[in-house]
Amino acid sequence: MLKSKNNRFYLIFVIHLIIALGFYIENLNANYSSLSSDLQNIIPVAQKFDNPELFKKDLYVNDINNVKYYTPFFVQPLRFVAKFTNGDYVQVINILNTICHLLFGILWFYLIYRFIPDFWIALIVSFVIRGIVWLPGLEIWGIADLWAMMPRTLYITLFPIPFLVINLRLNRLVISGFLIGLIFNFHPITGLGGILLYVSFIILMFFFYKIKDLLKIKNILIIVMALVTGMLPFIITYFGKTSSTVVYNMDAFLEAFNTRIPRLFFEPLTFLKHWLTFKTLFYVIPIVLYYLVTIKNKRENTQARLIIILTLILIVLPSVSVYVEQAINSLFNLNFRLSFQLIRSQKVAIIPSFFAIAFLLNYFKKKVKNKCFLPVLASVYFVILIVCKLKVFNSVPFVGDDLSRYVLPNNLSFGSNYNPGKKDSDKMAEYISVYTDQEAVLFGSHVYRAATKRSVVLDPKGASMLIEGNPSRFIQWRKDQKRVGEAKSIKDIIAILKSLEVNYIVSRNKNYAIELTAIHTEGNISLYKIQ
């Protein structure tokens, strides 16, 4: 049955459709608390485009020009889908997550299958790739529930497409170059890593396999032009809406910057040390092992060396970008603010390891010479995915890790503690939406911005949107934040907030009750009105 291409496609389609629908059904009653903080920053941008009258006194969405640079390829599709959900952006994310789950499984299966044409190997590895991996710089890889649905998730879902198109004919290289540039727009941070991988892969292929016919300046320029053409939407938007010219106090900017961005992102050697953890060994060991077992096989060992070099390039070059940017800023008195993002593109360095796993499985299949080896291995793996959420596996490596536990939705596995009920923050957001004026200004968590469609000020998460969009306002945020932090009493804090035109305080801090009366409480969260 599996020998037919159509049968393979239908089976893979059905498997991932079931998983996708499982996640969709599970999240039909989801709330804003189910979303990541990144999404809670992005959704207000879409809401502002939908209704320019919203967020007039907000920290960053007060002026749409502060955020026009921010991933328009992600924001605008959200707005389009919102037309079918009556503006419910939680369900927009649910729909997008469902589509991504379906495409992710299919595209990654076929990408693995293209290099190792074995159904079981492609199936196993495509599921491993789904798993959530926590990487240096608070980055993640994988696809899971709504909290993991971000621009980077959409990007890595579409990532296989250029590599499914690519071959050694010039026209296919041009098309694949354009496509890798085009999907870059969905998440430029990860996209830069993807482009680095793409370019490095082609160069290494030419070098290792001595393909010289295409190495002509004319051909190289055509491929580069196709790639840059694909990137143009971001290039035009980002550099048209941000500026590296310093027209503000640089010391004040750095002070604000350092309160939001950990020094880790500017210390490449420290950042690299975060790769040296037990969990990352899961990705290092297959690469090393594949190299060792293929030493006597010239063809396969060439593949192993290509994987090793590609991995090193994807880790080292983003790190070097920090030093390059620092040198440019110092030499030309500029303030480029990209390297703290570029270093995060190292996340794509785990992609070669997935192929090392696939090649290793193929190697062991040949050694074992038993037709049941891979089907049995796949069966054991899927049983693990179904039961891994049981508490008994909490301390078991791999089985009890996010790499396994987030692959399947809770309604397709055992041991889940999933609670679909509303959190206190969701209930508070509903109250604020109904009983406060649209012009109200809140002092509280960023979670209330999108959930209530009300202006929020002074939140650190929102301030991150100003680093590139409006550095001057970012500096002012830090000054206002310091004023509140240095206030000697609750009364002084309230006076400062009042000067910032704040109408309501949403907080778990009960000290506000010394000066104000809570007008509503949900759990340990209280809403105070400033008179």
C-alpha positions in Angstrom: 0.0 0.0 0.0 2.8 2.5 0.9 4.6 1.9 -2.4 2.1 4.1 -4.2 2.9 7.8 -4.2 -0.8 8.6 -4.0 -1.4 6.2 -1.0 1.6 7.7 0.8 0.2 11.2 0.3 -3.3 10.3 1.4 -2.0 8.6 4.6 0.3 11.5 5.5 -2.5 13.9 4.8 -5.0 12.1 7.0 -2.5 11.7 9.8 -1.7 15.4 10.0 -5.3 16.4 9.3 -6.3 14.5 12.4 -3.6 16.1 14.5 -4.5 19.6 13.1 -8.2 19.1 13.8 -7.4 17.8 17.3 -5.6 21.1 18.1 -8.3 23.1 16.5 -11.2 21.5 18.4 -9.2 21.7 21.7 -8.8 25.4 21.3 -12.3 26.4 20.2 -12.9 27.9 23.6 -9.4 29.4 24.0 -8.8 32.8 25.4 -6.1 35.5 25.2 -4.2 33.9 28.1 -3.6 30.9 25.8 -1.4 33.0 23.5 2.2 33.9 23.7 3.4 37.3 24.8 4.7 37.8 21.2 1.2 37.3 19.8 -0.2 39.6 22.4 2.1 42.3 21.0 1.3 41.5 17.4 -2.5 41.3 17.6 -2.9 45.0 18.7 -1.1 46.0 15.6 -3.8 44.2 13.5 -6.5 45.7 15.7 -5.1 49.2 15.1 -5.1 48.7 11.4 -8.7 47.4 11.7 -9.8 50.5 13.8 -7.4 53.5 13.9 -9.5 54.9 16.8 -8.2 52.3 19.2 -5.2 52.6 21.5 -4.9 56.4 21.1 -2.8 56.7 24.3 -1.1 53.3 24.2 2.6 52.8 24.8 3.4 51.7 21.2 0.2 51.3 19.2 -0.8 54.9 19.7 0.8 55.6 16.4 0.7 53.0 13.6 4.0 54.3 12.3 5.7 52.8 15.4 4.9 49.3 14.2 4.5 49.4 10.5 8.0 47.8 10.2 6.8 44.8 12.1 6.2 41.6 10.0 3.5 42.8 7.7 3.5 39.4 6.0 2.2 38.0 9.3 -0.1 40.8 10.5 -2.0 41.3 7.2 -3.0 37.6 6.9 -4.3 37.7 10.5 -6.5 40.6 9.5 -7.8 38.7 6.5 -8.8 35.7 8.5 -10.3 37.9 11.2 -13.0 38.9 8.6 -14.3 35.3 9.0 -14.2 35.2 12.8 -15.9 38.5 13.5 -12.7 40.0 14.7 -11.9 37.2 17.2 -8.1 37.1 16.9 -7.8 34.1 19.3 -9.8 32.0 16.8 -7.7 33.6 14.0 -4.6 32.1 15.6 -6.4 28.8 16.1 -7.3 28.6 12.4 -3.7 29.6 11.4 -2.3 27.1 13.9 -4.5 24.4 12.4 -3.4 25.1 8.8 0.3 25.2 9.9 -0.1 21.8 11.7 -1.4 20.3 8.5 1.2 21.9 6.2 4.1 21.4 8.7 3.6 17.6 8.8 3.2 17.2 5.0 6.0 19.5 3.9 8.6 18.3 6.3 7.7 14.7 5.5 8.3 15.3 1.8 11.5 17.2 2.5 13.0 14.3 4.5 11.6 11.9 1.9 13.4 13.7 -0.9 16.8 13.1 0.7 16.0 9.7 2.2 13.2 8.1 0.1 12.0 5.8 2.9 8.4 6.2 4.1 9.1 5.2 7.7 12.2 7.3 8.1 10.5 10.4 6.7 7.5 9.8 9.0 9.5 9.3 12.2 11.8 12.3 11.6 9.0 14.6 10.5 7.4 13.9 13.8 10.6 14.5 15.7 10.9 17.9 13.9 7.4 18.8 15.3 8.7 18.6 18.9 9.3 21.7 21.0 13.0 22.4 21.5 14.1 25.2 23.8 17.2 26.9 22.3 19.7 29.6 23.5 18.3 33.1 23.7 14.8 31.9 24.8 14.2 30.7 21.2 12.1 27.7 20.4 11.8 25.3 17.5 8.7 23.2 16.8 4.9 23.5 16.5 2.4 22.8 19.3 -0.5 24.6 20.9 -1.6 28.2 20.5 1.1 29.5 22.7 3.7 28.3 20.2 2.0 29.8 17.2 4.1 32.8 16.2 5.6 34.2 13.0 8.5 31.9 13.4 6.1 28.9 13.4 4.6 30.0 10.1 8.1 30.5 8.7 9.4 27.0 9.7 6.2 25.5 8.4 6.9 26.9 4.9 10.7 26.5 5.1 10.8 23.1 3.2 9.2 24.6 0.1 12.3 26.2 -1.5 14.2 22.9 -0.8 11.5 20.8 -2.4 11.8 23.0 -5.5 15.6 23.2 -5.7 17.8 21.2 -8.1 20.9 21.9 -10.0 19.2 23.5 -13.0 19.6 27.2 -13.1 15.8 27.9 -13.5 15.0 25.8 -10.4 17.8 27.5 -8.4 16.3 30.9 -9.3 12.8 29.8 -8.3 14.0 28.3 -5.0 16.1 31.4 -4.3 13.1 33.7 -4.8 11.0 31.4 -2.6 13.5 31.4 0.3 13.6 35.2 0.0 9.8 35.4 -0.1 9.1 33.3 3.0 11.8 35.3 4.8 9.2 38.0 5.1 7.1 36.0 7.5 9.8 36.1 10.2 12.9 37.9 9.2 14.9 36.9 12.3 14.5 33.1 11.5 14.5 34.0 7.8 18.0 35.3 7.9 19.1 32.0 9.4 17.1 30.2 6.6 18.8 32.2 3.9 22.2 31.6 5.4 21.4 27.9 5.5 20.2 28.0 1.9 23.2 29.9 0.5 25.7 27.8 2.6 24.0 24.6 1.4 24.3 25.5 -2.3 28.0 26.6 -1.9 28.9 23.4 0.0 27.1 21.3 -2.6 29.2 22.9 -5.3 32.3 22.5 -3.3 31.9 18.9 -2.0 30.4 17.5 -5.3 32.6 19.6 -7.6 29.7 21.1 -9.6 31.4 23.8 -11.5 29.1 24.4 -14.5 26.7 26.7 -12.6 29.5 28.6 -10.8 29.5 31.5 -13.3 29.3 35.1 -12.2 26.2 35.7 -14.4 24.4 32.7 -12.8 25.3 33.7 -9.3 24.1 37.2 -9.8 20.8 35.9 -11.2 20.2 33.7 -8.2 21.1 36.5 -5.8 18.8 38.9 -7.6 16.0 36.4 -7.3 16.6 35.9 -3.6 16.8 39.7 -2.9 13.6 40.2 -5.0 11.8 37.8 -2.6 13.1 39.7 0.4 12.0 43.1 -1.0 8.8 43.5 1.0 10.6 43.4 4.3 13.6 45.4 3.1 11.4 48.2 1.8 9.1 48.1 4.9 11.8 47.8 7.5 14.4 50.3 6.2 11.6 52.6 5.1 10.1 52.7 8.6 13.1 52.6 10.8 16.3 54.7 11.0 19.8 54.1 12.3 20.6 57.8 12.5 21.1 58.9 16.1 18.9 61.8 16.9 18.5 61.0 20.6 20.7 60.6 23.7 22.6 57.4 23.1 23.4 56.8 26.7 19.7 57.0 27.6 18.8 54.6 24.8 21.4 52.1 26.0 20.1 52.3 29.5 16.6 51.6 28.3 17.9 48.9 25.9 19.7 47.1 28.6 16.6 46.9 30.8 14.8 45.0 28.0 17.4 43.0 26.2 19.7 40.6 28.2 23.4 41.1 27.8 23.5 37.5 26.6 22.6 38.8 23.1 25.7 41.0 22.9 28.1 38.4 24.3 28.4 35.8 21.5 30.8 33.5 23.5 28.3 33.4 26.4 25.5 32.8 24.0 27.4 29.9 22.5 27.9 28.3 25.9 24.2 27.9 26.1 24.4 25.3 23.4 26.4 23.1 25.8 23.5 21.6 27.6 22.3 18.1 28.1 19.2 18.6 25.9 21.2 19.9 22.9 23.2 16.7 23.0 20.2 15.1 21.4 21.1 17.1 18.3 24.8 16.9 18.5 25.2 13.2 19.0 23.4 12.2 15.7 25.7 14.5 13.8 28.9 13.1 15.4 27.7 9.5 15.3 26.7 9.8 11.6 30.2 11.0 10.8 31.9 8.2 12.8 29.9 5.3 11.3 30.4 6.6 7.8 34.2 7.1 7.9 34.8 4.2 5.6 32.0 5.2 3.2 33.2 8.1 1.1 29.8 9.1 -0.3 28.0 9.1 3.0 30.9 10.6 4.9 30.8 13.5 2.5 27.2 14.0 3.5 28.3 13.9 7.2 31.0 16.5 6.7 28.6 18.7 4.8 26.1 18.5 7.8 28.9 19.3 10.3 30.2 22.3 8.4 26.7 23.6 7.7 25.8 23.4 11.4 29.0 25.3 12.4 28.3 28.0 9.8 24.8 28.5 11.2 26.1 28.9 14.7 29.2 30.9 14.1 28.2 33.5 11.5 25.2 34.9 13.5 27.5 35.3 16.4 30.0 37.2 14.4 27.2 39.6 13.3 27.3 41.2 16.8 31.0 42.2 16.4 30.4 43.5 12.9 27.4 45.7 13.9 29.4 47.0 16.9 32.2 48.0 14.6 29.9 49.7 12.0 28.1 51.6 14.7 31.3 52.8 16.3 33.0 53.7 13.0 30.0 55.7 11.5 28.3 56.9 14.7 25.2 54.9 13.9 22.8 52.8 15.9 21.9 49.7 14.0 19.8 47.5 16.1 19.8 44.2 14.3 22.5 42.0 15.8 20.6 41.1 19.0 18.0 39.7 16.6 20.4 38.1 14.1 22.1 36.1 16.8 18.8 34.4 17.5 18.8 33.0 14.0 21.1 30.3 15.3 17.9 28.3 15.9 18.1 26.9 12.4 21.4 25.3 13.3 19.4 22.3 14.5 17.9 21.6 11.0 21.0 19.7 9.8 20.8 17.4 12.8 17.3 16.3 11.7 18.9 15.1 8.5 21.7 13.4 10.4 19.0 11.5 12.4 17.3 10.5 9.1 20.6 9.3 7.5 21.5 7.4 10.7 18.2 5.6 10.6 18.8 4.7 7.0 22.3 3.4 7.9 20.9 1.2 10.7 18.2 0.0 8.4 20.8 -1.3 6.0 22.8 -2.9 8.9 19.8 -4.6 10.5 18.4 -5.9 7.3 15.0 -6.5 8.8 11.9 -5.2 7.1 10.1 -4.9 10.5 12.8 -2.7 12.1 11.5 0.7 11.0 7.7 -0.1 11.3 8.3 -1.4 14.9 10.5 1.7 15.7 7.8 4.0 14.4 5.1 2.1 16.4 7.1 2.4 19.6 7.7 6.1 19.0 4.0 6.8 18.4 3.0 4.9 21.5 5.5 7.1 23.4 3.9 10.2 21.9 0.4 9.0 23.1 1.4 8.2 26.7 4.3 10.6 27.3 2.2 13.2 29.2 1.5 10.7 32.0 3.1 11.9 35.2 5.1 8.6 35.5 7.3 9.8 32.6 8.0 13.3 34.1 11.7 12.6 34.8 12.3 10.3 31.8 14.7 12.0 29.2 13.1 12.4 25.8 9.8 10.8 26.8 9.0 13.4 29.4 10.5 16.3 27.5 8.6 19.0 25.5 10.2 17.3 22.4 7.6 14.6 22.8 4.9 16.0 25.0 3.8 18.8 22.6 3.7 16.8 19.4 0.1 15.6 19.8 -2.9 17.6 21.1 -4.3 16.7 24.5 -7.4 15.1 23.0 -5.2 12.6 21.1 -3.0 11.6 24.1 -3.2 10.4 27.7 -2.2 12.1 30.9 -3.1 15.7 29.9 -3.9 18.2 32.6 -5.6 20.5 30.1 -8.0 22.9 31.6 -10.1 24.8 29.0 -11.6 27.2 31.6 -11.0 30.9 31.7 -8.1 32.3 33.8 -8.6 35.2 36.1 -6.9 37.5 33.6 -9.4 36.5 30.9 -12.3 37.2 33.2 -10.8 40.6 34.2 -10.3 41.4 30.5 -13.9 40.7 29.8 -15.1 43.0 32.6 -12.8 45.8 31.4 -14.1 45.4 27.8 -17.7 45.8 29.0 -17.5 48.3 31.8 -14.8 50.8 30.8 -14.7 53.3 28.0 -12.8 52.6 24.8 -10.5 55.5 25.6 -9.5 54.1 29.0 -5.8 53.9 29.7 -4.6 50.9 31.8 -1.5 50.4 33.9 -1.0 46.7 34.0 0.2 43.6 32.1 0.5 43.6 28.3 -2.1 40.8 28.3 -4.9 43.3 28.6 -4.0 45.3 25.5 -5.3 42.9 22.9 -7.8 41.2 25.1 -9.6 44.5 26.0 -8.7 46.8 23.1 -7.6 49.4 25.6 -4.5 51.4 25.8 -1.8 50.0 28.1 1.2 52.0 29.3 4.6 51.3 30.8 4.6 47.5 30.2 8.1 46.1 29.4 6.8 43.7 26.8 5.2 46.5 24.8 8.3 48.6 25.1 10.2 46.1 23.0 8.2 47.1 20.0 9.7 50.6 20.3 13.3 49.6 20.1 13.3 49.6 16.4 10.1 51.5 15.7 10.5 54.6 17.8 13.7 54.8 19.9 12.8 58.3 21.3 9.6 57.0 22.8 11.4 53.9 24.0 13.7 56.2 26.0 10.7 58.0 27.4 9.2 54.7 28.5 12.3 54.0 30.5 12.2 57.4 32.2 8.5 57.0 33.1 9.2 53.5 34.3 12.0 54.7 36.6 9.8 57.4 38.0 7.3 54.8 39.0 10.0 52.4 40.3 11.6 55.2 42.4 8.3 56.5 43.9 8.4 56.4 47.7 4.8 55.5 48.3 1.6 54.2 46.6 0.2 57.7 46.7 3.2 58.9 44.7 2.9 56.1 42.2 -0.8 57.0 41.7 0.1 60.7 41.1 2.7 59.7 38.5 0.2 57.4 36.7 -2.4 60.2 36.8 0.1 62.5 35.1 0.4 59.9 32.4 -3.3 59.9 31.9 -3.9 56.5 33.4 -7.5 55.7 34.4 -7.2 52.2 35.7 -4.7 50.0 37.5 -4.9 46.2 37.0 -2.7 44.5 39.5 -2.2 41.7 41.9 -0.4 44.2 44.3 -2.9 44.7 47.2 -1.0 47.8 48.4 -3.0 49.9 45.9 -5.9 49.3 48.2 -4.3 51.6 50.7 -5.2 54.6 48.5 -7.8 53.2 46.1 -10.9 51.0 46.3 -11.0 48.0 44.0 -14.0 48.2 41.6 -13.7 44.6 40.5 -11.7 41.5 41.5 -11.1 38.2 39.8 -9.1 35.8 41.9 -6.1 37.8 43.1 -6.3 40.4 40.3 -8.0 43.7 41.2 -9.1 46.6 39.1 -8.7 50.1 40.6 -10.0 53.3 39.2 -7.9 56.5 39.5 -10.2 59.4 40.2 
